[in-house]
Amino acid sequence: MTTSAPADRLGTRPATALDVRDLTVTFRLPGATVQAVTQASFEVRPGRCLALVGESGCGKSVLAHALLGLLPGNATVSGSALLDGGLDLLAARPDVLARQVRGRRIGLIPQSPATHLTPVRTARAQLDEALRELGSAHTAAELAGRFGLREADLDRYPHELSGGMAQRVANAIALAGDPGLLIADEPTSGLDRPLVDRAMGVLRSLCDEGRAVLLITHDLRAAERVADDLAVMYASRLVEVGEAAEVLERPRHPYARGLVDAQPDRAFRPIPGMPPELTALPGGCAFQPRCLQAVAACSAVPDLEEGVACHVARR
């Protein structure tokens, strides 16, 4: 289904395809084990945006950090994540990830960009450093203009930047090395709606250039604005995967339907109950205690088949 990608206006590197299979992440804690990600399988294809959505604490950011080798020492990771059909990110040595992948083949827009910027250096100094370390021919002013920043804005320190400006600086740094794949981890946190729409417009333009984008968000409206494909995550597992328009218009999993119905332009009805702790997941389908459609079969964990992990939806 993958088509050839259009030429990249920022550089000449081809877009990146990511194929993740059975990604599982656990954390060892004193007296407990956190089941953060369980057998997640998905693809991020060139020229398309996959939005990974779900309530806070379901494992979305852990999944992203696992792909880049940024997890703490008490994490155990299994599965595979093939980049361009070759390098397995989960098996790669730390030096390979640091020197060949991060910033060069995969760019990361972190949560709360302002807190990830060095407070005693200007935005220009930090962007120049990224360009220099990544061997990029671009200039700070060039990238700043692409993301709607004035060149004078680059001479500000992080505490002098608004939330939207800090977000745009983070966008520029993430693109400094012309990566084919961009991971945007909750890039709209703390932004008002006009800035959210602008940020999503930037991500959409990157897809239109042929890049692949993995958007991690709890904001379904933002996902709808930019995503081609959608993956819904609940309590460490993917419960529905498909084309974004189809999932948002006709969600099949009760949890995905609950997320959609909770939106102000839909039923504006919250999902009853609370998500389980990842240290104490219930047996069977983790959504069963909150699900109004649960049946006896839900006492067994449903496989993700034909885009949905739900015994009821496949009846």
C-alpha positions as CSV (number, residue, x, y, z in Angstrom):
1,M,0.0,0.0,0.0
2,T,3.0,2.3,0.4
3,T,3.5,4.7,-2.4
4,S,6.6,6.6,-3.4
5,A,7.0,9.7,-1.3
6,P,7.2,13.2,-2.8
7,A,10.5,15.1,-2.7
8,D,11.4,16.5,0.7
9,R,11.6,20.3,0.6
10,L,13.9,20.4,3.6
11,G,16.5,17.9,2.3
12,T,17.0,14.9,0.1
13,R,16.7,12.0,2.6
14,P,13.9,9.5,1.9
15,A,11.0,9.2,4.2
16,T,11.1,6.6,6.9
17,A,8.9,3.6,7.4
18,L,8.6,2.0,10.8
19,D,7.2,-1.5,11.4
20,V,6.6,-2.3,15.1
21,R,5.7,-5.9,16.1
22,D,4.8,-7.1,19.6
23,L,6.5,-4.3,21.4
24,T,6.3,-5.0,25.2
25,V,7.7,-2.8,28.0
26,T,7.7,-3.6,31.7
27,F,9.3,-1.8,34.6
28,R,10.6,-3.5,37.7
29,L,9.6,-1.7,41.0
30,P,10.0,-2.8,44.6
31,G,7.2,-5.3,45.1
32,A,5.5,-4.6,41.7
33,T,5.8,-4.8,38.0
34,V,4.5,-2.1,35.7
35,Q,3.0,-3.5,32.4
36,A,3.5,-0.3,30.5
37,V,3.2,-1.6,26.9
38,T,1.8,-5.0,25.9
39,Q,2.3,-6.5,22.4
40,A,1.8,-3.3,20.4
41,S,2.0,-3.8,16.7
42,F,1.6,-1.0,14.1
43,E,3.1,0.7,11.1
44,V,4.0,4.3,10.4
45,R,4.2,4.8,6.7
46,P,5.9,7.4,4.5
47,G,3.7,10.4,3.8
48,R,1.2,9.5,6.5
49,C,0.6,10.4,10.2
50,L,-0.4,7.7,12.7
51,A,-2.0,9.2,15.8
52,L,-1.7,7.1,19.0
53,V,-4.5,8.2,21.3
54,G,-5.7,7.2,24.7
55,E,-6.1,8.5,28.3
56,S,-3.1,9.7,30.2
57,G,-1.1,6.9,31.8
58,C,-2.0,4.2,29.2
59,G,1.6,3.8,28.0
60,K,1.8,6.1,24.9
61,S,4.9,8.0,25.9
62,V,6.7,4.9,27.2
63,L,6.2,3.4,23.7
64,A,7.8,6.4,22.1
65,H,10.8,6.3,24.5
66,A,11.3,2.6,23.9
67,L,11.7,3.2,20.2
68,L,14.5,5.7,20.8
69,G,16.2,3.8,23.6
70,L,15.4,6.4,26.2
71,L,13.9,4.2,28.9
72,P,15.5,3.9,32.4
73,G,17.6,0.9,33.5
74,N,14.7,-0.9,35.2
75,A,12.8,-1.4,31.9
76,T,12.6,-4.6,30.0
77,V,11.8,-4.4,26.3
78,S,10.9,-7.1,23.8
79,G,9.5,-7.3,20.3
80,S,10.9,-5.6,17.2
81,A,10.7,-2.1,15.6
82,L,12.2,-2.2,12.1
83,L,13.2,1.2,10.6
84,D,13.1,1.2,6.8
85,G,12.9,-2.6,7.0
86,G,16.4,-2.9,8.3
87,L,17.6,-1.6,11.7
88,D,15.8,-3.0,14.7
89,L,15.5,-0.1,17.1
90,L,14.8,-2.4,20.0
91,A,18.0,-4.5,19.5
92,A,20.3,-1.6,18.4
93,R,23.3,-0.7,20.6
94,P,23.0,2.6,22.5
95,D,25.8,4.2,20.4
96,V,24.0,3.3,17.2
97,L,20.8,5.0,18.4
98,A,22.7,8.0,19.6
99,R,24.9,8.5,16.5
100,Q,22.8,7.2,13.7
101,V,19.1,7.4,14.7
102,R,18.2,10.2,17.1
103,G,17.9,13.5,15.3
104,R,19.1,12.0,12.0
105,R,16.6,9.3,11.1
106,I,14.0,10.0,13.8
107,G,13.3,13.4,15.2
108,L,11.5,13.8,18.6
109,I,9.3,16.7,19.7
110,P,9.1,16.1,23.5
111,Q,6.3,16.9,25.9
112,S,6.5,20.4,27.4
113,P,9.2,21.7,25.1
114,A,10.0,24.7,27.3
115,T,11.2,22.4,30.0
116,H,13.5,20.5,27.6
117,L,15.3,23.7,26.5
118,T,18.4,24.7,28.3
119,P,17.4,27.7,30.4
120,V,20.7,29.6,30.2
121,R,21.1,29.4,26.4
122,T,19.2,31.2,23.7
123,A,16.9,29.4,21.3
124,R,19.4,30.3,18.5
125,A,22.3,28.8,20.4
126,Q,20.5,25.5,21.0
127,L,19.2,25.3,17.4
128,D,22.7,26.1,16.0
129,E,24.2,23.4,18.2
130,A,21.7,20.8,16.9
131,L,22.4,21.8,13.3
132,R,26.2,21.6,13.9
133,E,26.1,18.2,15.7
134,L,23.8,16.7,13.0
135,G,25.9,18.1,10.1
136,S,23.0,20.0,8.6
137,A,23.4,22.6,5.9
138,H,20.3,24.4,7.1
139,T,20.5,27.6,9.1
140,A,18.7,28.5,12.3
141,A,17.0,31.4,10.5
142,E,15.8,29.1,7.7
143,L,14.2,26.6,10.1
144,A,12.8,29.4,12.3
145,G,11.0,30.9,9.3
146,R,9.6,27.6,8.3
147,F,7.8,27.3,11.7
148,G,6.6,30.9,11.8
149,L,9.3,32.3,14.1
150,R,11.0,35.7,13.5
151,E,14.7,35.6,13.5
152,A,14.7,37.9,16.5
153,D,12.7,35.3,18.5
154,L,15.8,33.0,18.3
155,D,17.7,35.4,20.5
156,R,15.4,34.9,23.4
157,Y,16.0,32.6,26.4
158,P,13.4,29.9,27.1
159,H,11.8,31.8,29.9
160,E,11.1,34.6,27.4
161,L,9.3,32.4,25.0
162,S,5.5,31.8,25.1
163,G,4.3,28.3,25.0
164,G,3.6,28.5,21.3
165,M,7.1,29.9,20.6
166,A,8.8,27.2,22.6
167,Q,6.8,24.6,20.7
168,R,8.0,26.0,17.4
169,V,11.6,26.0,18.6
170,A,11.2,22.4,19.6
171,N,9.7,21.7,16.1
172,A,12.7,23.3,14.5
173,I,15.2,21.4,16.6
174,A,13.4,18.1,15.8
175,L,13.7,18.8,12.1
176,A,17.3,20.0,12.2
177,G,18.8,16.7,10.9
178,D,16.2,16.1,8.2
179,P,14.8,13.0,9.8
180,G,12.4,10.9,7.7
181,L,10.3,10.0,10.8
182,L,9.1,12.5,13.4
183,I,7.7,11.4,16.8
184,A,5.6,14.2,18.3
185,D,4.8,13.4,22.0
186,E,1.8,15.4,23.2
187,P,2.9,18.5,21.1
188,T,-0.3,20.4,21.9
189,S,0.0,20.3,25.8
190,G,-0.6,23.7,27.2
191,L,-1.4,25.3,23.9
192,D,-4.7,27.2,23.2
193,R,-6.8,26.0,20.2
194,P,-5.4,28.4,17.5
195,L,-1.8,27.2,18.4
196,V,-2.9,23.6,18.4
197,D,-4.3,24.0,14.9
198,R,-1.1,25.7,13.8
199,A,1.0,22.9,15.2
200,M,-1.1,20.3,13.5
201,G,-0.8,22.2,10.3
202,V,2.9,21.9,10.5
203,L,2.8,18.2,11.1
204,R,0.4,17.8,8.2
205,S,2.8,19.7,5.9
206,L,5.6,17.3,6.9
207,C,3.5,14.3,5.9
208,D,2.7,16.1,2.6
209,E,6.5,16.3,2.0
210,G,6.7,12.5,2.4
211,R,7.8,12.2,6.0
212,A,6.3,9.7,8.4
213,V,4.8,11.1,11.6
214,L,3.9,9.3,14.9
215,L,1.6,11.7,16.8
216,I,1.1,10.8,20.5
217,T,-1.9,12.7,21.9
218,H,-5.0,12.5,24.1
219,D,-6.6,15.3,21.9
220,L,-8.9,13.6,19.4
221,R,-9.7,16.9,17.7
222,A,-6.0,17.4,17.1
223,A,-5.7,13.9,15.8
224,E,-8.6,14.4,13.5
225,R,-6.9,17.5,12.1
226,V,-3.7,15.7,10.9
227,A,-3.9,11.9,11.2
228,D,-4.3,9.4,8.3
229,D,-4.3,6.4,10.6
230,L,-5.3,6.0,14.2
231,A,-4.3,3.6,17.0
232,V,-6.3,3.6,20.3
233,M,-4.4,2.5,23.4
234,Y,-5.9,1.4,26.7
235,A,-4.1,0.1,29.8
236,S,-0.9,-0.8,27.8
237,R,-2.7,-2.4,24.8
238,L,-3.8,-1.3,21.4
239,V,-7.5,-1.9,21.2
240,E,-8.4,-0.5,17.8
241,V,-6.3,0.4,14.8
242,G,-7.4,1.7,11.4
243,E,-7.8,4.7,9.1
244,A,-8.4,7.8,11.2
245,A,-11.6,8.8,9.5
246,E,-13.1,5.4,9.9
247,V,-12.2,5.0,13.5
248,L,-13.4,8.5,14.5
249,E,-16.6,8.2,12.6
250,R,-17.5,4.5,13.3
251,P,-15.4,3.3,16.3
252,R,-15.9,-0.4,17.0
253,H,-14.2,-0.9,20.4
254,P,-16.4,0.3,23.3
255,Y,-13.4,2.3,24.7
256,A,-12.7,4.0,21.3
257,R,-16.4,4.8,21.1
258,G,-16.3,6.3,24.6
259,L,-13.4,8.5,23.7
260,V,-15.3,9.8,20.6
261,D,-18.5,10.3,22.5
262,A,-16.8,12.3,25.2
263,Q,-15.9,15.0,22.7
264,P,-17.9,18.3,23.0
265,D,-19.1,18.0,19.4
266,R,-20.5,14.5,20.1
267,A,-22.5,13.3,23.1
268,F,-20.1,15.0,25.5
269,R,-20.5,12.0,27.8
270,P,-17.5,10.9,29.8
271,I,-16.5,7.2,30.1
272,P,-17.7,5.8,33.4
273,G,-15.1,4.6,35.9
274,M,-11.3,5.0,35.9
275,P,-8.5,3.2,34.0
276,P,-6.8,0.4,36.0
277,E,-3.3,0.8,37.5
278,L,-0.7,-0.7,35.2
279,T,0.7,-2.5,38.2
280,A,-2.6,-4.3,38.8
281,L,-4.3,-5.0,35.5
282,P,-7.5,-7.0,35.7
283,G,-7.7,-10.4,34.1
284,G,-9.2,-10.7,30.6
285,C,-10.1,-7.5,28.8
286,A,-8.8,-4.6,30.9
287,F,-11.8,-2.4,29.8
288,Q,-14.3,-4.9,31.0
289,P,-14.9,-3.3,34.5
290,R,-15.9,0.0,32.7
291,C,-17.7,-1.6,29.7
292,L,-21.5,-1.6,29.5
293,Q,-21.4,-4.3,26.8
294,A,-19.2,-6.8,28.6
295,V,-20.1,-10.5,28.2
296,A,-18.7,-13.7,29.6
297,A,-16.1,-14.0,26.8
298,C,-14.5,-10.8,28.1
299,S,-12.8,-12.8,30.9
300,A,-10.2,-13.7,28.2
301,V,-7.8,-11.2,26.7
302,P,-9.0,-10.4,23.1
303,D,-6.4,-10.5,20.3
304,L,-6.2,-7.5,18.0
305,E,-7.8,-9.0,14.9
306,E,-9.1,-7.1,11.8
307,G,-8.2,-3.8,13.6
308,V,-10.1,-4.4,16.9
309,A,-9.4,-6.2,20.1
310,C,-12.9,-6.8,21.4
311,H,-15.0,-10.0,21.7
312,V,-18.2,-8.0,21.4
313,A,-17.2,-5.9,18.4
314,R,-16.3,-9.0,16.4
315,R,-19.7,-10.7,16.9
